[in-house]
Amino acid sequence: MDKKVLLTALMLVIAAGIAFAQSPSGTDFNREGSETWEGDTATSTPAQGGNVTELTISQDVQTRLWQAFYGNLTGEVALKDSAGTSTVYDWGALSFTKAYVFMTRLASVDWTTIQGASVAHIEAEDVALEMDDKTEAVNSTKVDGSAWDNVQYGSQDISVVFGINMDSGSGWRSPLLYDTTNAEIIYAVYVNQSGQAFNSQDADYQIIVPTGNLNRDYYVYAFLE
């Protein structure tokens, strides 16, 4: 049975001067739990000798090619050393009006060379994940995002070309971005502090990322302003 795992992530961002950060940075997070759906339970139908019965059968199949994440985002402002292990002063919780969560398979991102992902970038992603011939291909999941808000951090003002639009919950929009230096897709989502996830749980974000039928590591970044 195909599967999709849903992971609740509570992210805590602690950085030196994060209120004035010029680019997204890595995060700490707690894995709050996972779940999956194994499919509908089989039901029975009466069978009587001599009868002919027409059955119209339908089935929902759980994908094994995408992973969903949702949860809340909090931040603290602190002055730390270069290793981030010693704190000079901690100002506590950070108030922010604009934020994004980013997920990518890149351990290091060049945030100065990000642009909206093109069709060619997305098709290359499907080939890399061996999803190009699948119903759930990224290229088949994308929608036109040209009317969406730009992704802005520091001096960067990135026009969105395509994204993933989730009708569930608060109707989450996930811009598809591209790191031109490292030639890799970045999956983003606009943070909504009054949002709800697919299950009506309060959530600041909801995002899905492709796995291509393999277990893959995704690195989590965030930007708060």
C-alpha positions in Angstrom: 0.0 0.0 0.0 1.3 3.4 -0.9 2.0 5.6 2.0 2.5 9.3 2.9 3.9 10.2 6.3 2.6 13.4 8.0 5.1 14.9 10.4 4.3 17.7 12.9 7.4 19.9 13.3 7.8 22.6 16.0 10.7 24.8 14.9 12.8 27.0 17.2 15.0 29.5 15.5 17.9 30.9 17.6 20.4 33.2 15.8 22.5 36.2 16.4 20.5 39.2 15.4 17.9 37.2 13.6 15.5 40.2 13.5 18.0 41.8 11.1 18.9 38.6 9.2 19.7 39.0 5.5 18.9 35.5 4.4 17.2 32.3 5.7 19.1 30.2 8.2 19.0 26.7 9.5 16.6 25.7 12.3 16.2 23.4 15.3 13.0 21.3 15.4 11.2 18.7 17.4 9.6 15.7 15.7 6.2 15.7 17.4 4.8 12.5 15.7 4.1 10.8 12.4 1.1 9.1 10.9 0.1 7.4 7.7 -3.0 6.0 6.1 -3.1 2.3 5.0 -6.1 2.6 2.9 -9.8 1.8 3.3 -10.9 -1.3 5.2 -12.5 -3.9 2.9 -16.3 -4.1 3.0 -18.5 -7.0 2.1 -21.3 -7.4 -0.4 -24.0 -10.1 -0.4 -23.5 -12.8 -2.9 -26.4 -15.1 -3.9 -26.3 -17.9 -6.4 -28.0 -17.1 -9.6 -27.6 -13.3 -9.3 -25.6 -11.0 -11.5 -24.6 -7.7 -9.8 -22.9 -4.7 -11.2 -20.4 -3.2 -8.8 -18.9 0.3 -9.4 -15.6 0.2 -7.4 -13.4 3.1 -6.5 -10.2 3.3 -4.4 -8.1 6.1 -3.0 -4.4 5.1 -3.0 -1.9 6.7 -0.5 1.1 8.1 -2.4 4.6 7.0 -1.5 6.2 9.8 -3.4 5.5 12.8 -1.2 6.0 13.7 2.5 3.9 16.3 4.3 5.1 18.5 7.2 3.1 21.0 9.3 3.5 22.8 12.6 4.4 26.0 14.3 7.3 28.4 14.0 8.8 30.4 16.9 11.9 32.5 17.1 14.2 33.9 19.7 16.7 36.8 19.4 20.1 36.3 20.9 23.7 37.4 20.7 25.9 34.3 20.3 29.5 33.4 19.4 30.4 32.1 16.0 29.8 28.5 17.0 26.3 29.3 18.4 27.1 27.5 21.6 27.6 30.4 24.0 25.1 33.2 24.5 26.1 36.7 25.5 22.5 38.0 25.8 19.1 36.6 25.0 16.2 38.9 24.2 13.7 36.1 24.2 10.8 35.6 21.8 10.9 37.3 18.5 7.9 39.1 17.1 7.7 38.9 13.3 5.3 40.0 10.6 6.7 38.1 7.6 8.2 34.6 7.6 8.9 31.6 5.3 9.8 28.0 5.8 12.1 26.4 3.3 12.9 22.7 2.7 15.5 21.4 0.4 17.9 18.5 0.0 20.8 21.0 0.0 22.8 21.1 3.2 24.1 24.5 2.1 22.1 27.0 0.1 23.4 30.1 -1.8 20.6 32.4 -0.8 21.9 35.1 -3.1 21.2 33.2 -6.3 17.6 32.0 -5.7 15.0 32.5 -8.5 11.6 31.1 -9.2 11.8 27.6 -10.5 11.1 27.2 -14.3 9.5 24.2 -16.1 12.9 23.0 -17.0 14.1 23.0 -13.4 11.0 21.2 -12.3 11.3 18.6 -15.0 14.9 18.0 -14.0 13.7 17.5 -10.4 11.3 14.8 -11.6 14.0 13.0 -13.5 16.4 13.1 -10.5 13.7 11.7 -8.3 12.6 9.1 -10.9 9.1 10.7 -10.8 8.9 12.0 -14.4 6.5 9.2 -15.5 4.4 9.2 -12.3 0.9 10.7 -11.8 2.3 12.6 -8.8 5.2 14.2 -10.6 6.2 17.6 -9.4 5.5 18.9 -12.9 2.0 17.6 -12.7 1.5 19.0 -9.2 2.6 22.5 -9.9 0.3 25.4 -10.6 0.9 28.9 -12.0 2.3 31.1 -9.1 3.0 34.2 -11.0 0.2 36.1 -9.2 1.5 35.1 -5.8 3.5 37.4 -3.4 7.2 37.6 -4.1 9.5 35.9 -1.7 11.5 38.6 0.0 14.4 38.5 2.4 17.3 40.9 2.9 17.8 42.5 -0.5 16.3 39.6 -2.4 12.9 40.1 -4.1 12.1 36.8 -5.9 9.2 36.5 -8.3 7.4 33.2 -8.0 6.7 31.4 -11.3 5.3 28.1 -10.2 4.2 26.6 -6.8 2.1 24.0 -5.1 -1.4 25.0 -4.0 -2.9 23.0 -1.2 -6.7 23.3 -0.7 -6.6 21.7 2.7 -6.5 23.7 5.9 -5.9 27.4 5.3 -5.1 26.8 1.6 -1.4 26.8 1.8 0.7 28.1 -1.1 4.2 26.7 -1.6 6.5 28.6 -4.0 8.9 26.5 -6.0 12.3 28.1 -5.9 15.7 27.2 -7.5 19.3 27.7 -6.2 21.1 28.5 -9.5 24.5 27.9 -7.8 23.8 24.4 -6.6 21.2 23.5 -9.3 18.6 22.3 -6.8 14.9 23.0 -6.1 13.9 24.6 -2.9 10.3 24.1 -1.5 9.0 27.1 0.3 5.8 28.1 2.1 4.4 31.4 3.3 4.0 31.3 7.1 0.5 32.1 8.4 0.4 32.6 12.2 -3.4 32.3 12.2 -3.4 29.3 9.9 -4.8 25.8 10.2 -3.4 22.5 8.9 -5.3 19.9 6.9 -6.6 18.4 10.2 -8.0 21.7 11.5 -5.1 21.9 14.0 -3.6 25.4 14.5 -0.4 25.6 12.4 1.9 28.3 11.1 2.8 26.3 8.0 2.0 23.2 5.9 4.3 22.0 3.2 4.8 18.9 1.0 8.1 17.7 -0.5 8.7 14.8 -3.0 10.6 11.7 -2.0 10.5 9.7 -5.1 9.8 6.4 -3.4 12.9 6.6 -1.3 13.8 7.9 2.2 15.5 11.3 1.7 17.0 13.9 4.0 15.5 17.4 3.8 17.1 20.4 5.4 14.8 22.9 7.1 15.5 26.7 6.9 13.4 29.6 7.9 13.4 33.4 7.6 11.7 35.7 10.1 11.3 39.4 9.8 
